[in-house]
Amino acid sequence: MANQPAPSLVDTHCHLNFDVYDPDRSAVVERARQNGIGRILIPGVDLETSKTAIQYAQEFPEVFAAVGIHPNDGARWTENSLSELKAMAGEAKVVAIGEIGLDYYRQHTPHELQKAIFQQQLHLAAQLSLPVVIHNREAAADILNILHEWYTILSNGSTSLRSFPGVMHSFSGDLTFADELISMNFKLGINGPVTFRNSQALQETVRSLPVESLLMETDAPFLTPHPYRGKRNEPANVRIVAEKVAELKQEPVEKIVHVTTVEADKIFGWREMH
């Protein structure tokens, strides 16, 4: 209805700390507010960006941080990296360990080293009872093997993390991969590619999945949704993603917004911190 505020939405993955936002970061956050984006999660990709994620989480009320080392930055992993991440994870408004995982496309880090770093960060997340934000690129089989092992450990322990272990960021896999993740209570991060005309396979998968299994994200400044593809992405555009998911699911956008926001709240626990 006219003059009604847009329903609150969240962007569960945005690299707001990247230098592409240095000229106008405050304006980007303000546009997100104007578009009803109530929370934004910045994941670290290395130690430095984990620190700046925390910095901006402390600066902006709606921003929260995850700390982690991305597989493409694994070559800089040292014997001190895990303890540095653990210390940062204790900072206010840090709600997850991420962005972590495996990337067999870029080949920046040997596969065995990637897996070792991924496993160490998963164990840190379990130790701290923090959910994980996972990156996967052309490594689904190894990702699943490692996550099944980790989830078994969670299930045999007393941690509540087994109910909300985290999110597979920028999900682009098939329904079989999705079902394996959902069986371990993972959520699937959906972003700009779901709006692309050539993404019929992803769109069909999203149609088949329960709304409760999805989270809305941008991966800004990357993966800008149609019709702004080719331009810098930003958190305000997460609403375009939600609108596309609503179209695919043949549901009101208000339902998509409400359900996915509630699920994000359950995972990251940021409602109590806001």
N, C-alpha and C positions, 0 to 999 in steps of 0.2 A: 504494500500500500504506500501511497505517496507520503513523504515526510517521516516514514518509519526508519529507524536506524537499521543498517544491515546487520544480520545476525553475526555474532562473534565467531571468528574462524581462527585457525592457527596455521602457521607455516613451520612444519617440523624439521625443515632442513634448508638453511639459507646461509651462505658464506658472506654475511654482512661485514665481516672483518677484512675481506680482500680489498686491496688498494684501489680497485676500480670504483669503490664507493667513497674514497677519501674526499672528493670534492663536494659531495652532497649527502653524506650518510644521514644526517639529521632530517633532511627533507624526505629521504626514502622511508625512514621510520614514520614520519608524519603522514605520508601517503598511505602507508599500511594502516595507521590508525583511522584515517578517513574512510578506508575501505573495510573497516570492521575487523581488522586482524588484531586479535587480542594478545597473542603470544608468538614469539619467533625463537627458534632454536638455532644457534650457531655451533656447528661441530668444528673441532680442531682437526687439522690434517697433519700437523707436526707439533713440536713443543711450542714454537713461537706463535702459531695461530691458535693453539689452545690457550695461551696466555692472553692474546688479544680478544678471544671469544669471551673470556672472563671479564676483561676490561670493559667491553661494550655491554655485557650483561649487567655490570654494576652501574653503567652510565644510563641505560634506558630501562624503564620499569618493565616493559613487556618482553625484554630480551633475556634469554637464558643460554647457558653454555653446556657443551659437551667437550670432553678432553680426550684426545687420542692421536695415534699415529697411523696415517693412511698407508696402505701397502706400497704405493708408489714413492713414499718417503722412507721406506724401510732401510735403505742403505745407510741412513744416518743414525740408526738405532745403536745405542751403546748400553753398557752394563748399568748405567745410571738412569736410563730413560724411564723404566718402569717406576722407580722410586719418585722421579720428578712428576710423572703423571699422577701417582698416588697422592702426592702433596697437593697438586692442583685440584684434584677431585674433592678435596676437603673445603675448597673455597665456596663462599655463598653463591647460590644460583647455578651451581654445576649439577646437572640432573641426569647425566648419562656419560658413558664411555664411548667415544666415537669421533671421527669416522674411522672405523677399523674394518679389516676384511682381507679379501684377495683380489688381485687384478692381474690376470694372465694376458691381457691385451697389450698393455704398455711395455712390459718387460723391463721395468726400471729396477726391480728387486728380484733376486733369485727366488724361485717358488718355495723352496724349503725354508728360506729365511722368512718369507712372507707368512708361511704357515706357523712358524715358531713365534713370530711377533703377534700374530692374530691370537694364538692360543694363550700367550702370556697376558694379553690385554683382556681376553675373556675371563681368565681366572681372577684378574684384578677386579673386574666388574662383579664377579660372584662374591669376592671377599668384601666388597664395599656395598653390595646389594644395590647396584646401579644398573639400569638397563643399557643395552648396547645399540649403537647405530652402525649398521653393517653395509659395507660397499662390496658389491660383487660385479666383476666383469669377466665373463668367459671362464668362470671358475666354480660353477654351480655344484658339481659333484664333490669337490674338495670342501667347499663351504658347508654342504649338508653333512658330510662325514664329521667335520669338526664340531658343528653345532649339535648333532645328535649326541656326540660324546659329552659335550658340555651340558646339554639339557638333561642327560641322565644323571650327571653329578648334581645338578640343581634339584632334580626330582627326588634324589635320595637324601637331600639335606633339609634343613628347616627354613631356608630362605623363601620369602614370598616372591622372589624374582621369577620363579618358574611360572607364575600366573601371567606376568607381564615382562618377558625377558628382553623385548626390544623391537626394533623395526628393520626390515630389509629395505634400505634406502633405494630410491629410484628403481623400483621393481620393473623388470622387463622380461621376466621369464614366462614359461608356459604354465598351464593349469596344474600339471603334475608337481612342478617346483613349488608353486603357490600352496598347494595342499600339504606338501611336506612341511613347509614353514608354519602354516596355520596349525598343523597337528602339534607343533611345539609352542603354540601360543604367540608366535611372532605376528606382527602387523606388517603390512606391505605399503611402502611409501609410493604414492602416485603423484606424478608431476607432469610437466609440459608435454612430453611425447604422447600422452593419452589424447591430446587435442590434434595431433598431426594427422593429415589425410592419409599418410602411408602407414599408419599404425593400427591397421585393422586387427592384427593378431592380439596386440595388447588390449585393444578396446573389447574384443570378444572375451578375453580372460577377465577383465574388470566386470563385464556384464554377468559373468558366471559366479563371481565371488560375493560373499555376504558383505554388506556395507561395514559391519563391525570389524572386519579384518583389514580395513583400509585406513591409512593416514594421508592427509593432504600436505604437500610440500612443493617447493619451487626448485630447489637446488640452485637458486640464484647465486651468481649472475648468469648461470648456464641454463640451457634447456627452456628457453622462453616459449610460452605457449602461443599457438596460433590465436589471433592474427598478428602478433607482434614478433614472430619468429625472426631471428637475425638481429634483434635489438637486445640491449642489456636487460636481463630479467631482474625482478625485484619482488619483495614479499607481497605487495598489493595484488600481484597476478595470481596468487594462490586461489583467489575466488574464481578465476576462469577455469582452473582445474576442477574445482568443486562443481561448477556449473556443467562441465562436460561429463563428469561422473554422474551427476543427476540425470542428464539426458540419456546416458547409456543405461542407467538403472531404471529409467522411467519413474523416478521418484522426485518429489519436490526438493529443490536445492536446500531449503531450510532443514529437511531431514538429514541430508548428506552432511551439512555443516554441523548440525547438532550431534549426530552420532560419532562422526570422526573426531570432533573436538572433545567429546566425553572420553573416547578411547585414548586420545593423546594425554588427557589429564590423568587417566589411570596409570599410564606408563611412566610419565615423567614427574608426577606428583607436584606439579608447579602451581596448582590452584592454591594450596596452602601457603606457598611462598610469595604469592603475588599481592 
